[in-house]
Amino acid sequence: MPEGGQNIGFYEKTKKTLKEHQRQEHRTMQGRLVLHPSNFCIGTKIKPYSNLTVDDSRFDKALEPTDPNYRLRSEDELKLTCKEGKPLYSCCRYLMNTLTSGDICIAKRGKLFAFAVGHHCIVIHWGLEAQLIELDLQLYQEITSRSVIGPNPNRTKANKLRRFIIPPEYKVKGSSDLTEIRYITILAAIIGEGKAWVVADFSRLARFHIISRNEPWTQDDLAPDSKEWEALWSHFGGGYDWQLESKLAEEALRTTWRSMILDNATYHSLPILDLMTTDAQAEFFFSPFGRHLANDALFFVGVLPSTPGYMIVSDDHVFDSFVHVLQEFMNRYHTPQFLVDCCARTTGDNPFAFQLSVDRKYDASYMFVFRKAVVKVPAALFKKLALSGMLDPGHTIGDLYTPRDHVLEPLHNQGGLSVRLPVYYRQSPADFYTIIRARAPEGWNDGAEKDSYDHLLAGYTTTIGNTNFRETKVNKPNVNANLDDVKLPRGRPSGSGKKKKNRVSAGSAGDVTLYEIQNLIKKEERITEESNRLRIKYNALFGYDRYLNVPQTAQSAELMEHDSSSGPSSPLRPVRTCRSKRKSYVEDSIVTMTRRMISPLNLYRSVPDVHCDCIM
């Protein structure tokens, strides 16, 4: 789901557009709220679900009389009626009107976002995969002019779960299947002057809480020191923002949250990861964190994510370190560099273009272990984990541990500042990512270990990042494209003095270059090669290599057999062949690196016992 980093991206990009308008027109951009109930979810008998709640207790509906020129679409009317005698979305009927315009005001808190226009403020919980897209107003009107039925196999339900079509000219040639019709599910929109911001969510799990009042909303109402501030976020339990209210967030952790864990026995056995993400109080105390940020933050803390939270809060030194590391970790998403790297608006005429540079930078600098195959580990953290047995698969956390000889050798071999280590995924019920390989003690929430599959190998499946959403990722360059059948235009781009690189196509939607496709292929192959090489290396270093007892030629065969039998979730992917003009790129990496890395190691010299503190 969109987490703190993505919410910052939505906020910063919107703020840039509003500031540009302020600078050019010398006034705040005006806008109004529009809902699209035909695109809302309907839930099921077993699991009721609703996208929208309202608070109109302070609003006199006579302030916005029905516009005689407003026409409610039949598909929207269908959602406003009752479902089996129960109201579905009738609560928002008063909003199905030409609403009064007002200053466009925005705010964020943790993972929550708010737009205020006129008499109405819409607070957005992004759910699983919702995103905010800025469109030209004309394009928005074109897209929403006609809705079509949804993908549900039940025809009646499909008619209630409608969506819109993205015009074909916004497909990037050289991306995913261009023969398919591309859709967008728009739940709500803010209509501005020449611009529209739409909440798009193909999963329909985003939630909105609309607060209506008689007085028009202002930007001051959306400031942390306003009397409206706490009420804005209370519906979703949103807590202190770790950027705007960092001192309050720290104080709440050190006092209220710590006391809650210490004094309530039901919390004593809960894993720290669950306390940060799924617990009922997580949204308040860890407002920017989801599974991605929590896994990555705990990597820097140096603990197994299944460590009971009680063990962290019950020790003053450990708890102080925990809070400090979390603050330092979140600060990286509040830096000017992050705004430059990951909060840039889409350039060109295609708002659905996949921002490849943003995706690369987010993966390289702001993702660590969550859905990654390899991570760069700081020297101090590597020493702490290696000497305490946390990287040894044969060790159990809490037992005495004798460090193996040469355990710090990788640090010296890689320059002494950091070490690259493979990442592992602990399966259900644990469901977390870590470089720690030591076994969890009895009673901890844990799962079977599995090689982590890097999110960059997930194809067109949405994963993590500020541009990694359904409507844009389908325009990512297609590494499986058959470029032999594509005619590459010659010459230079119009208005450019630079030589034109190998262009797959040209058009208003943007171009994919042959260079980009080749780079993506090489990147995928490097990920596979490095992760396989490092897993073999560190298994051997700790005397736990599953391939050491077979001949080297058989090792390669076993690796490839594992690759072909483990399905799409396997990190050992077959070597890809990229067919392009007169050139074939093939990297036979697995056999080469296996033969090179298996070497005799002196693993069993005796060294003094070191007690393994399972936290620090």
C-alpha positions in Angstrom: 0.0 0.0 0.0 1.1 3.6 -0.4 3.1 4.5 2.7 4.8 7.6 4.1 7.2 8.0 1.1 4.5 7.7 -1.5 2.2 10.1 0.5 5.0 12.7 0.6 5.3 12.3 -3.2 1.6 12.9 -3.8 1.7 16.0 -1.5 4.8 17.5 -3.0 3.8 17.1 -6.6 0.4 18.6 -5.9 1.9 21.5 -4.0 4.3 22.3 -6.9 1.3 22.7 -9.3 -0.6 24.8 -6.9 2.4 27.0 -6.2 3.0 27.5 -10.0 -0.6 28.7 -10.3 -0.2 31.0 -7.4 2.9 32.5 -8.9 1.4 33.0 -12.3 -2.1 34.1 -11.4 -1.3 35.8 -8.0 -4.1 33.9 -6.3 -5.0 30.4 -5.0 -6.3 27.9 -7.5 -10.1 27.3 -7.2 -11.6 23.9 -7.4 -14.5 21.6 -6.4 -15.1 18.0 -5.4 -16.5 15.4 -7.7 -17.4 11.8 -6.8 -17.8 8.8 -9.1 -20.0 6.4 -7.2 -20.3 4.1 -10.2 -16.7 3.2 -9.6 -17.1 2.5 -5.9 -16.9 -1.0 -4.4 -20.0 -2.8 -3.2 -18.5 -5.3 -0.7 -20.0 -8.8 -0.1 -22.4 -10.4 2.3 -19.5 -12.0 4.1 -17.3 -9.0 4.1 -19.1 -5.6 3.9 -16.9 -2.8 2.6 -17.5 0.8 1.8 -15.3 3.5 0.2 -17.1 6.5 1.7 -18.3 7.9 5.0 -19.4 11.5 5.6 -19.8 13.9 8.5 -22.4 16.5 7.6 -23.4 17.4 11.1 -22.1 21.0 10.7 -23.4 21.6 7.2 -26.6 23.2 6.1 -27.5 21.6 2.7 -29.5 24.7 1.7 -26.1 26.4 1.1 -25.7 24.2 -2.0 -29.2 24.0 -3.7 -29.5 21.4 -6.5 -28.2 22.7 -9.8 -30.9 22.4 -12.4 -28.3 21.7 -15.1 -26.7 18.8 -13.2 -27.6 15.4 -14.5 -27.0 12.4 -12.3 -25.9 9.4 -14.4 -28.0 6.2 -14.1 -24.9 4.2 -13.1 -24.2 6.6 -10.3 -27.8 6.6 -9.2 -27.6 2.8 -8.9 -25.0 3.1 -6.1 -27.0 5.8 -4.2 -30.0 3.5 -3.7 -30.5 0.9 -1.1 -29.0 -2.6 -1.2 -31.2 -5.3 0.2 -33.0 -2.7 2.3 -29.8 -1.1 3.6 -28.3 2.2 2.4 -25.3 1.7 0.2 -23.9 5.2 -0.7 -27.1 7.3 0.0 -25.1 9.3 2.5 -23.3 11.1 -0.3 -26.4 12.0 -2.3 -26.1 15.7 -1.2 -22.6 15.7 -2.8 -23.9 14.6 -6.2 -24.4 18.2 -7.4 -22.4 21.0 -8.9 -20.6 21.9 -5.6 -19.4 25.3 -4.6 -15.9 26.1 -5.7 -13.2 27.2 -3.2 -9.5 27.5 -2.6 -7.8 24.1 -3.2 -6.1 23.3 0.2 -4.0 20.2 0.9 -2.5 18.5 3.9 -0.9 15.2 4.8 -0.3 13.2 8.0 1.5 9.9 8.0 -0.2 7.8 5.3 -3.3 10.0 5.1 -3.9 12.9 2.6 -6.6 15.6 2.6 -8.0 17.9 0.0 -10.3 20.8 1.1 -12.4 22.7 -1.4 -15.3 25.0 -0.7 -17.5 23.5 2.0 -16.0 20.0 1.9 -12.8 18.3 3.0 -12.1 14.8 1.8 -9.6 12.8 3.8 -8.0 9.9 1.8 -6.8 6.6 3.1 -5.0 5.1 0.1 -5.9 1.5 0.9 -3.9 -1.1 -1.1 -2.9 0.5 -4.4 -4.6 3.8 -4.9 -2.7 6.7 -6.3 -3.2 10.4 -7.0 -2.8 11.4 -10.7 -2.7 14.9 -12.0 -4.6 15.3 -15.4 -5.3 18.1 -17.7 -8.9 19.0 -17.2 -9.8 18.3 -20.9 -8.3 14.8 -20.6 -10.2 14.2 -17.4 -13.5 15.2 -19.0 -12.7 12.9 -22.0 -11.9 9.9 -19.8 -15.0 10.3 -17.5 -17.4 11.1 -20.3 -18.4 7.4 -20.5 -18.0 4.5 -18.1 -18.0 0.8 -18.9 -18.7 -2.3 -16.9 -16.1 -3.8 -14.7 -14.2 -7.1 -14.9 -16.4 -9.1 -12.5 -17.7 -12.3 -14.2 -21.1 -11.7 -12.6 -22.8 -9.4 -15.1 -25.0 -7.7 -12.5 -22.0 -7.0 -10.2 -19.9 -5.9 -13.2 -22.5 -3.3 -14.0 -22.2 -1.9 -10.5 -18.4 -1.9 -10.5 -17.8 0.4 -13.4 -14.6 2.0 -14.7 -13.3 4.3 -17.4 -11.1 3.7 -20.5 -7.7 5.4 -20.9 -7.5 6.7 -24.5 -5.2 4.5 -26.7 -2.9 7.4 -27.5 -1.6 7.3 -23.9 -0.2 3.8 -24.4 3.6 3.9 -24.6 4.8 1.9 -27.6 7.4 -0.6 -26.5 5.7 -1.2 -23.1 3.2 -3.9 -22.2 0.6 -5.5 -24.5 -0.6 -2.7 -26.7 -3.6 -4.7 -28.0 -5.3 -4.6 -24.6 -7.7 -1.9 -23.6 -6.4 0.0 -20.6 -8.8 1.0 -17.9 -8.7 3.4 -14.9 -11.0 3.3 -11.9 -11.6 6.8 -10.6 -13.3 7.1 -7.2 -13.0 10.8 -6.6 -11.6 13.9 -8.2 -10.7 17.5 -7.4 -11.5 19.7 -10.4 -9.3 22.8 -10.6 -8.6 25.4 -13.2 -7.3 23.5 -16.2 -6.2 20.6 -13.9 -7.9 17.7 -12.2 -6.5 15.4 -9.5 -8.0 12.0 -9.6 -7.8 9.2 -7.0 -7.3 6.1 -9.1 -7.6 2.6 -7.5 -8.2 -0.5 -9.6 -8.6 -2.5 -6.4 -11.3 -0.1 -5.1 -10.0 -0.3 -1.5 -9.3 3.3 -1.0 -11.4 5.0 1.7 -12.7 8.5 2.0 -14.1 10.5 4.9 -15.8 13.7 3.9 -16.3 16.5 6.4 -18.7 19.2 5.3 -19.3 22.4 7.1 -21.0 25.8 6.6 -17.7 27.8 6.5 -15.5 27.4 3.5 -12.3 25.6 4.3 -9.0 27.4 4.2 -5.4 26.3 4.2 -5.1 27.5 7.8 -7.7 24.9 8.8 -5.4 22.3 7.5 -2.4 23.4 9.6 -1.1 21.3 12.6 -2.0 24.1 15.0 -5.6 24.6 13.9 -8.6 23.5 15.9 -9.7 21.2 13.0 -6.4 19.3 12.7 -7.0 16.4 15.1 -10.7 16.0 13.9 -9.5 15.7 10.3 -7.6 12.5 10.9 -9.5 10.9 13.8 -11.8 8.8 11.6 -8.9 6.7 10.4 -7.0 6.9 13.7 -4.2 8.9 12.1 -1.4 9.8 14.5 1.4 12.4 14.6 3.2 13.1 11.3 6.9 12.2 11.8 7.9 15.2 9.7 5.6 18.0 10.9 5.1 16.7 14.4 8.3 14.8 15.0 8.7 15.8 18.7 5.1 14.8 19.5 5.6 11.5 17.7 8.7 10.7 19.7 7.0 11.7 23.0 4.0 9.5 22.2 6.4 6.5 21.6 8.4 7.1 24.7 5.5 7.5 27.0 2.1 6.3 25.9 3.1 3.5 23.5 5.9 2.1 25.7 3.6 2.1 28.8 0.9 0.4 26.8 3.2 -2.5 25.8 4.7 -2.8 29.3 1.4 -2.7 31.2 -0.8 -4.9 28.9 0.1 -8.6 28.9 -1.7 -9.2 25.6 1.0 -7.2 23.9 4.0 -9.0 25.4 4.2 -11.7 22.8 3.3 -9.7 19.7 6.1 -9.3 17.2 7.5 -5.8 16.8 6.6 -5.8 13.1 3.0 -6.4 13.9 3.0 -3.7 16.6 4.2 -1.3 13.9 1.8 -2.3 11.1 -1.2 -4.3 11.9 -2.0 -3.6 15.5 -5.1 -1.4 16.1 -2.8 1.4 17.5 -0.2 1.2 14.8 -1.9 3.9 12.6 -1.5 6.4 15.5 1.9 5.7 16.9 3.6 4.6 13.6 1.6 6.8 11.1 4.0 6.7 8.1 4.9 3.0 8.4 3.5 0.1 6.5 5.1 -3.3 5.7 7.7 -1.8 3.5 9.0 0.9 5.8 8.7 -1.2 8.9 10.7 -4.1 7.4 13.4 -1.7 6.2 13.5 0.2 9.5 13.9 -3.0 11.6 16.8 -3.9 9.2 18.7 -0.8 10.5 17.7 -1.5 14.1 19.3 -4.9 13.7 16.5 -7.1 15.0 14.5 -9.9 13.7 11.0 -8.5 12.8 9.4 -11.3 14.8 11.2 -10.2 18.0 8.5 -9.6 20.7 8.0 -5.9 21.1 8.1 -6.3 24.9 11.8 -7.2 24.7 12.5 -3.9 23.0 10.5 -1.6 25.2 11.6 -3.3 28.5 15.2 -2.3 28.2 16.1 1.4 28.3 19.2 1.2 26.2 17.5 -1.0 23.6 14.4 1.2 23.4 16.4 4.4 23.1 18.3 2.9 20.2 15.1 1.7 18.6 13.4 5.2 18.7 16.6 6.9 17.5 17.1 4.6 14.5 13.4 4.9 13.5 13.7 8.7 13.5 16.9 8.7 11.5 15.4 6.2 9.1 12.3 8.3 8.4 14.4 11.5 8.0 15.7 10.2 4.7 12.2 10.6 3.2 12.1 14.2 4.3 15.3 15.4 2.7 15.5 17.8 -0.3 17.3 14.9 -2.1 14.3 12.7 -1.7 12.1 15.4 -3.2 14.4 15.7 -6.2 14.8 11.9 -6.6 11.2 10.7 -6.1 8.8 13.6 -6.1 9.2 14.9 -9.7 6.1 15.4 -11.7 5.6 13.6 -15.0 7.3 15.4 -17.9 5.8 15.5 -21.3 2.2 15.1 -22.4 1.5 11.7 -20.9 0.3 11.7 -17.2 0.4 7.8 -17.3 4.0 7.6 -18.3 6.2 5.3 -16.2 9.0 7.4 -14.6 11.8 5.0 -15.0 14.4 7.3 -13.3 12.2 7.8 -10.2 11.7 4.0 -10.0 15.5 3.4 -10.2 16.3 6.0 -7.6 13.7 4.8 -5.2 14.9 1.2 -5.5 18.5 2.2 -5.1 18.3 4.7 -2.2 15.0 4.2 -0.4 14.4 0.4 -0.4 16.5 -1.9 1.6 15.3 -5.4 2.5 11.6 -5.3 1.7 11.1 -7.3 -1.5 14.8 -7.0 -2.3 17.2 -9.8 -3.2 20.4 -8.0 -2.1 21.1 -5.1 0.3 24.1 -3.0 1.2 24.8 -3.3 4.9 26.7 -0.6 6.9 30.0 -1.9 8.4 28.9 -1.4 12.1 25.6 -3.3 11.5 27.4 -6.1 9.7 29.9 -6.5 12.6 27.2 -6.5 15.2 25.1 -9.1 13.4 28.0 -11.3 12.3 29.7 -11.5 15.7 26.5 -12.2 17.5 25.5 -15.1 15.3 22.6 -13.4 13.6 23.9 -14.2 10.2 24.5 -17.9 11.0 21.7 -20.2 9.9 22.8 -22.8 12.5 22.5 -20.4 15.5 19.4 -19.9 17.7 18.9 -16.4 18.9 19.6 -16.2 22.6 22.1 -19.1 22.7 25.8 -18.7 23.3 27.7 -18.2 20.0 31.2 -18.8 18.9 32.0 -16.6 15.9 33.5 -18.5 13.0 36.9 -17.5 11.7 36.9 -15.2 8.7 33.4 -14.1 9.6 34.4 -10.4 9.0 36.4 -11.2 5.9 33.7 -9.9 3.5 33.9 -6.5 5.2 37.6 -6.2 4.4 37.2 -7.6 0.9 34.6 -5.0 0.1 36.4 -1.9 1.2 35.5 -1.8 4.9 32.6 0.6 4.7 29.8 -1.8 3.8 29.0 -5.3 2.8 26.4 -6.6 0.3 24.3 -9.4 1.7 21.5 -11.5 0.4 18.0 -11.0 1.7 15.7 -13.7 2.9 11.9 -14.0 3.3 10.3 -15.7 6.3 7.1 -17.2 5.1 3.7 -17.2 6.8 2.8 -16.7 9.6 5.9 -14.4 10.0 5.8 -12.7 6.6 8.8 -10.5 6.8 12.1 -9.7 5.0 15.5 -9.8 6.7 19.2 -10.5 6.4 19.2 -12.3 9.8 19.4 -16.0 9.3 19.6 -17.2 12.9 16.6 -19.3 14.1 14.0 -17.7 16.2 13.5 -19.1 19.8 10.5 -21.2 20.6 7.4 -19.2 21.0 8.4 -16.4 18.6 6.2 -15.9 15.5 8.4 -17.3 12.7 8.1 -19.0 9.3 10.2 -21.1 6.9 13.1 -19.3 5.3 13.0 -18.6 1.5 15.3 -16.7 -0.8 13.8 -13.2 -1.3 12.5 -12.5 -4.8 13.5 -9.0 -5.9 10.6 -6.7 -6.8 12.4 -5.5 -10.0 11.8 -9.0 -11.4 8.1 -8.8 -10.9 7.3 -7.7 -14.5 4.2 -5.6 -14.6 2.9 -6.5 -11.2 2.7 -3.4 -9.0 5.2 -3.4 -6.1 6.7 -0.5 -4.2 7.8 3.0 -5.3 6.5 6.5 -6.1 5.7 5.5 -9.7 4.9 1.9 -9.2 1.1 1.9 -9.7 -1.2 0.0 -12.0 -2.1 2.8 -14.4 1.5 3.9 -14.9 3.4 0.6 -14.6 1.8 -0.8 -17.7 3.8 1.8 -19.6 7.1 0.5 -18.3 9.5 -0.6 -21.1 8.8 -4.2 -22.0 11.9 -6.4 -21.6 10.2 -9.2 -23.5 9.4 -7.1 -26.6 10.6 -8.5 -29.9 12.5 -5.6 -31.2 13.3 -7.3 -34.5 9.8 -6.5 -35.6 10.0 -2.9 -34.7 11.2 -0.3 -37.2 13.5 2.2 -35.5 13.0 5.8 -36.7 16.1 7.5 -37.9 17.3 11.1 -37.5 17.1 13.5 -34.6 14.2 14.4 -32.4 12.7 17.7 -33.6 14.1 20.7 -31.8 17.1 18.7 -30.5 20.7 19.0 -31.3 21.5 15.6 -29.7 21.7 12.4 -31.7 18.6 10.4 -31.4 19.1 7.1 -29.6 17.5 3.9 -30.9 13.9 4.8 -30.7 11.2 2.1 -30.6 8.5 4.5 -31.5 7.5 8.1 -31.4 4.2 9.7 -30.3 2.5 11.9 -27.8 2.5 9.1 -25.2 6.4 9.2 -25.1 9.0 6.9 -26.4 10.7 3.8 -25.1 14.3 3.5 -26.2 16.2 0.3 -27.1 18.8 1.5 -24.7 16.3 1.5 -21.8 15.1 -2.0 -22.6 18.6 -3.3 -22.8 19.5 -1.7 -19.5 16.5 -3.2 -17.8 17.4 -6.6 -19.0 21.0 -6.3 -17.8 19.7 -5.0 -14.5 17.5 -8.1 -14.0 20.4 -10.4 -14.9 22.7 -8.6 -12.5 20.2 -9.0 -9.7 19.9 -12.7 -10.3 23.6 -13.2 -10.7 24.6 -11.2 -7.6 21.9 -12.7 -5.3 22.9 -16.3 -6.3 26.6 -15.6 -5.9 26.1 -14.0 -2.5 23.9 -16.8 -1.2 26.5 -19.4 -2.1 29.3 -17.3 -0.6 27.7 -16.7 2.8 26.3 -20.2 3.1 29.9 -21.4 2.7 31.2 -18.8 5.1 29.0 -20.1 7.9 29.4 -23.8 6.9 25.8 -24.1 5.8 26.1 -24.3 2.0 23.6 -26.7 0.6 25.7 -27.0 -2.5 29.1 -27.8 -0.9 28.5 -31.6 -0.9 27.9 -32.0 -4.6 30.4 -31.7 -7.5 30.8 -28.2 -9.0 29.2 -29.2 -12.3 26.2 -30.7 -10.5 25.9 -27.5 -8.4 25.2 -25.5 -11.5 22.7 -28.1 -12.7 21.0 -28.1 -9.3 20.7 -24.3 -9.4 19.1 -24.4 -12.8 16.8 -27.3 -11.9 15.7 -25.3 -8.9 15.1 -22.3 -11.2 12.9 -24.2 -13.6 10.9 -26.0 -10.9 10.3 -23.2 -8.4 7.8 -21.2 -10.5 7.3 -17.5 -10.9 8.3 -16.7 -7.3 11.8 -18.1 -7.6 14.7 -15.7 -7.4 16.7 -18.0 -9.6 15.3 -16.9 -13.0 16.4 -18.4 -16.3 19.0 -16.4 -18.1 17.2 -14.0 -20.5 18.1 -13.5 -24.1 17.5 -10.0 -25.5 16.9 -10.0 -29.2 17.7 -6.7 -30.9 19.0 -5.4 -34.2 21.9 -7.8 -35.1 22.8 -8.4 -31.5 22.0 -11.0 -28.8 22.7 -10.4 -25.1 23.2 -13.7 -23.2 24.6 -13.8 -19.7 25.6 -17.3 -18.6 26.2 -16.1 -15.0 25.1 -18.9 -12.7 27.6 -21.6 -13.9 30.5 -19.1 -13.9 29.8 -17.6 -10.5 29.2 -21.1 -8.9 32.6 -22.4 -10.0 34.3 -19.2 -9.0 32.8 -18.8 -5.5 33.1 -22.3 -4.0 36.6 -22.4 -2.4 38.1 -24.0 0.7 37.5 -21.9 3.8 39.0 -22.4 7.2 35.7 -22.5 9.1 36.3 -24.2 12.3 39.2 -22.5 14.2 38.2 -22.0 17.8 37.6 -18.5 19.1 36.3 -17.3 22.5 32.6 -17.7 23.1 30.5 -14.5 22.6 27.1 -14.2 24.2 24.5 -13.3 21.7 22.3 -10.5 22.8 19.2 -11.1 20.7 18.5 -7.4 20.4 21.6 -5.3 20.5 
